């Protein structure tokens, strides 16, 4: 297999050890297993989950390494000793690692009962349910009808080209694995996606590498509208930033799932299984639904952030990016080249 | 003694089990391999479909192949079983254009696919798992001439294994059901097949104790022999019973005659006043009762010989016994008028296995018989000529002999060889014959009228270890 460079993973490396504050006693600490979790997932977002886990399993100490998707992928392939659990939002890359045989299957009741559309080979599990959203400032609503669908966005880009020039932001497909995946999926669903790309190009779209950057730009007022943001972060951000409106597209809304697997060479196998089972258990999902904006996958979990509640609000227009072998197409180097060539062509096609 | 040893059901069951074990092994091996083939066919066609789909996506731009791998191809490769999937597109130099399958493992396969234009199938070990790969050469027409490409696709085998397992399990279940049905049928078949035997048993059980008529039954061919044997047994029983009846009738008759004589003699004497007549009558009564007593004694020994269990046999020197018996007889009154002699006996003792008392009886009867049926002055010679492993006890006289037609009947009771002029009871040779049978000896009679009678008893000799 060819190796290639991903220049587009750029989340800051945050390494935090959850330690003394959560330990019940010093005596226990000596017998503790340290579970190495490499994750592309903001620690503050996921902290309630980890705290609950350590409370339920005081014998395990979680060493949670918040890294970029690139680093997570790199470490999954090459680190020695291997990390125990790999969590990443770069779905195609996670799938590719599982396909390479780097994962091991999890045989537990939680794993067996996990919805089949959110797992593959009982090795990798999608454990969050994060809608992809459009975010706009209230300023925009004062001048035009806010976009509720992809077509609406295309329309306002054409009709208010001058007003929006330089005020539109989205993921950089070359700088972000998530962005690249989302655009690939968009292109699969509608051929008119490329019209949107052309319109974005005409509006002099600003490409960012993370949702965080886009949200900051929107709050600053640099951007009026952001396309394809991670709903989980955006919804939480919008709570403290009332000038922003989070819109789940009404024609179709992609849903991204963070995927987790136990590494084939996990040194702390038992602890890794315990952690995964907790992640997939009703208890773990309850915390996802209640205390994090990551949304629970399980349909019978109750809380503000559940896939069920999202479905009730948005209806049947949620399209989770399927966790199956088709994801592998997105990491095919030639397909990526073809996609990027087309992107570069379409983005400037309307420029004079 | 009847010993119950197993049942027919067990025997048939064991044979059936053996047949099924051998046959079943072959059948199940065959079932497994054909299940594997079926699973391979099913999944190979998915590999072909995926390969076709990728082939359709190949385009050429400026002489370079551009493949926008369709996601559907991966779905086909992964199948419902979520296999790990492997693929690569290889140019004519053997360089991978795109894909996740290391071209190094295809080294030889690559050459094979390019030499022969046939697609190549192969099973190999890759990335820690056995996989099956399918590769074919793609030659596309176009405005510019282009180098051929090879498309290789492959996946892991869990789907094939589980399909094989499913198919095999079904075959196994069918086989087990078949075995069980056959076992059931076998039980029914045994029941049905044993029906005639049961009917035959019923028939025999219902017979009266003295019923010796032949069986009258419908039997299958296999049981014909047994029914025939039974009939033969009944026939022998009938003959035996008839012989017994005849013997009793004859015996009664033989006893009745002297008793009637006694009665008439004593009646005549009672009517007479002459002491002379009384004395003569008493003499007659004495002689007649002596004969009758002898007759009764012979009857007793004959029936004893016929029905008594064979007693314990010992090793006997036949020549010694013969010598003693002849000496004993030579002193008796009855032998006074005959020339009782002995041929030269062998020097060495001749040992046979036998009962001393019955052999003594045998020789005595032979001598007695010869004395009674030959006129006074006849020569009677006993001999003991020896063959290799038999010895012949031979008694030869020079009396009138016997009509050859009667020879075969001489050993039957009350057969006197057509002679009414003797005091013999007609039981002598019958007794001799019975004793000979008890000793596994052969009884032979030769006679030419006018040249006397020769009776031979041929005994097997005991091996001379003594």
Interface residues (C-beta under 8 A of the other chain):
Chain A: X1 X2 X96 X98 X99 X100 X101 X120 X121 X188 X324 X325 X326 X327 X328 X329 X332 X333 X334 X335 X338 X339
Chain B: X66 X67 X68 X69 X70 X71 X72 X73 X74 X75 X77 X78 X82 X84 X85 X89 X96 X97 X98 X99 X100 X101 X102 X127 X128 X129
